[in-house]
Amino acid sequence: MVDTLVTASEAHAASHPLEAPGIARARRGRPRSDLVHRRILDATRTLLAESGFSRLRLEHVAARAGVGKATIYRRWGSKEALCEELLADLAAPHIAVPDIGDTRAEMLACVVNPLEAITQTEFGPVIRALMSQIAGNPTLGDPFRATVVHARREEIARVIARGIARGDLRPDADPEVATELLAGPVYYRLVFGGELTPAFAERVVEAVLQGYAVSPGRRPTRRRPG
């Protein structure tokens, strides 16, 4: 599970979606065990990229991390629980969309965040290794949807709400559907193929704005600073 502290302010929660109270987790163990915790997660990431989920064994993770098996079992009861925390840890930096006063740019960030996480960070090889398990194994898939997917939905809902408040988006714009329309195409291409490029992200946003903008004459455009 996600290894985070419950936050005390909404501002911090908005900047750190996976630390929001509804999905926060109490930090396990003592502070001096953090380095061991990190080594275990790093070893899991490496082994998943090398061999995939089906061949992953906690004893192999322990050997790669240089710890005893008992150290792992004290923290995670299964390899699914370990992999879910790894996914949440890698996804967390790529969820928040700051309020910059520009609806179109914020909607673009909703697409670019998962796109860059998949193509430019260690999240990519891990999500590829676990995609089939997320779809078919509820022991891994349900916690992933309750943490990472839920956090992304909440963040995109805030983007849509801000766009409505600015008068850029229609009042009936559906924030739940917006998650599928903005982030969904990235994962579709991850599974079924297709380039994940900045140009693709721009096309997704333009398509969504066709339905979500107040009117063709009032579609939000990229604002220039100053």
C-alpha positions in Angstrom: 0.0 0.0 0.0 1.0 3.6 -0.4 3.6 4.5 2.3 2.6 8.1 3.1 1.6 10.4 5.9 -1.9 11.8 6.3 -1.7 15.5 5.4 -3.2 18.3 7.4 -3.9 20.9 4.7 -5.9 20.9 1.4 -3.1 22.7 -0.3 -0.7 20.0 0.4 -3.2 17.3 -0.6 -3.7 19.0 -4.0 0.0 19.1 -4.6 0.4 15.5 -3.4 -2.7 13.6 -4.6 -1.6 10.2 -3.3 -1.3 11.7 0.2 -4.9 12.8 0.3 -6.7 11.6 3.5 -9.0 9.2 1.8 -6.1 7.1 0.4 -3.2 7.9 2.8 -1.3 5.2 4.6 0.5 5.4 7.9 4.3 5.2 7.4 5.5 1.8 8.4 8.4 1.1 10.7 10.9 3.4 12.2 12.5 6.3 10.3 15.8 4.6 10.2 14.2 1.7 8.2 13.4 4.1 5.3 16.6 3.2 3.4 15.8 -0.5 3.7 12.3 0.2 2.5 13.7 2.0 -0.5 16.1 -0.8 -1.4 13.3 -3.3 -1.4 11.1 -1.1 -3.7 14.1 -0.6 -6.0 14.9 -4.3 -6.1 11.3 -5.1 -6.9 11.3 -2.5 -9.8 14.5 -4.0 -11.2 13.2 -7.6 -11.1 9.8 -6.7 -12.6 11.6 -5.1 -15.5 13.9 -8.1 -16.0 11.5 -11.0 -15.5 7.9 -9.8 -15.2 5.4 -10.4 -12.5 4.9 -14.2 -12.9 8.5 -14.9 -12.1 8.8 -12.4 -9.3 9.5 -14.1 -5.9 9.8 -12.3 -2.6 12.9 -14.3 -1.8 14.5 -13.0 -5.0 13.6 -9.4 -4.0 15.1 -10.0 -0.6 18.4 -11.3 -2.1 18.6 -8.3 -4.6 17.9 -5.8 -1.8 20.3 -7.5 0.6 17.7 -8.1 3.3 16.1 -11.2 4.9 12.8 -12.5 3.7 11.3 -11.7 7.1 12.1 -8.0 6.6 9.9 -8.0 3.5 7.1 -10.1 5.0 6.9 -7.7 8.0 6.0 -4.9 5.5 4.0 -6.7 2.8 2.0 -9.9 3.0 2.2 -10.7 -0.7 4.0 -9.7 -3.8 0.8 -8.1 -5.0 0.9 -5.7 -2.0 4.6 -4.9 -2.7 4.0 -4.2 -6.4 1.0 -2.0 -5.6 3.0 0.1 -3.3 5.8 0.3 -5.9 3.3 1.5 -8.6 1.8 4.1 -6.3 5.3 5.3 -5.3 6.3 5.7 -9.0 3.0 7.3 -10.1 2.8 9.9 -7.3 5.0 12.6 -8.8 3.0 12.5 -12.1 -0.5 13.2 -10.9 -0.8 16.7 -9.5 -1.9 19.5 -11.9 -1.3 22.9 -10.4 -3.8 25.7 -10.8 -2.0 28.0 -13.2 -5.1 29.9 -14.4 -5.0 28.3 -17.9 -7.7 25.7 -18.5 -6.3 24.4 -21.7 -2.8 24.0 -20.3 -4.1 22.2 -17.2 -6.1 19.8 -19.4 -2.9 19.2 -21.4 -1.1 18.4 -18.2 -3.8 15.7 -17.5 -2.6 14.0 -20.6 1.1 14.7 -20.5 1.5 13.6 -16.9 0.7 9.9 -17.5 2.3 10.1 -21.0 5.7 11.2 -19.6 5.5 8.9 -16.6 5.1 6.0 -19.1 7.7 7.1 -21.6 10.3 8.9 -19.5 10.4 7.4 -16.1 10.7 4.1 -14.2 6.9 3.9 -14.0 6.8 2.8 -17.6 8.5 -0.6 -17.4 6.7 -1.3 -14.2 3.2 -0.6 -15.4 3.9 -2.6 -18.6 5.0 -5.6 -16.4 1.9 -5.3 -14.3 -0.8 -4.3 -16.7 -2.4 -7.7 -17.1 -2.4 -8.2 -13.4 -4.1 -4.9 -12.8 -6.8 -5.9 -15.2 -7.3 -9.5 -14.0 -6.0 -9.8 -10.4 -8.2 -7.9 -7.9 -5.6 -8.3 -5.2 -3.4 -5.9 -7.2 -6.0 -4.2 -9.4 -8.4 -3.1 -6.7 -5.8 -1.3 -4.5 -4.3 0.3 -7.6 -7.7 1.7 -8.6 -8.3 2.9 -5.0 -5.0 4.8 -4.9 -3.5 5.8 -8.2 -6.6 5.8 -10.4 -8.7 7.5 -7.7 -6.1 10.2 -7.2 -5.9 10.9 -10.9 -9.7 11.1 -11.1 -9.8 13.6 -8.2 -7.1 15.7 -9.8 -8.8 15.8 -13.2 -12.1 16.6 -11.5 -10.4 19.7 -9.9 -9.1 20.8 -13.3 -12.6 20.5 -14.8 -14.1 22.4 -11.9 -11.6 25.2 -12.3 -12.4 25.4 -16.0 -16.1 25.6 -15.3 -15.5 28.3 -12.7 -13.4 30.3 -15.2 -16.2 30.1 -17.8 -14.0 28.1 -20.2 -15.9 24.8 -19.9 -19.6 24.0 -20.0 -21.3 23.8 -16.6 -22.4 20.2 -17.3 -18.9 19.0 -18.2 -18.6 15.5 -16.7 -15.4 15.2 -14.6 -15.6 11.5 -14.4 -15.8 11.0 -18.1 -13.0 13.6 -18.5 -10.6 11.1 -16.9 -11.4 8.5 -19.6 -11.2 11.2 -22.3 -7.9 12.7 -21.2 -5.9 10.0 -19.5 -7.6 7.0 -21.1 -6.1 7.4 -24.6 -2.6 7.2 -23.1 -3.3 3.8 -21.5 -5.1 2.6 -24.7 -2.0 3.2 -26.7 0.2 1.7 -24.0 -1.8 -1.5 -24.3 -2.7 -1.6 -28.0 0.1 0.3 -29.6 0.7 3.8 -31.0 3.1 6.6 -30.4 2.9 8.5 -27.2 4.1 12.0 -28.2 3.5 15.6 -27.3 1.6 16.0 -30.6 -0.7 13.1 -29.6 -1.4 14.9 -26.2 -2.3 18.1 -28.1 -4.7 16.2 -30.3 -6.4 14.6 -27.3 -7.0 17.9 -25.6 -8.3 19.5 -28.8 -10.8 16.6 -29.2 -12.0 16.9 -25.6 -12.4 20.7 -25.9 -14.7 20.1 -28.9 -17.3 18.7 -26.4 -16.3 20.4 -23.2 -15.7 24.1 -24.2 -18.5 26.6 -23.6 -18.8 27.4 -27.3 -16.6 27.3 -30.4 -16.1 31.0 -30.1 -15.0 30.8 -26.4 -12.7 27.8 -26.4 -9.8 28.3 -24.0 -6.5 29.0 -25.8 -3.0 28.7 -24.5 -2.4 31.8 -22.4 0.9 33.6 -22.6 2.5 34.8 -19.3 2.5 38.6 -18.7 
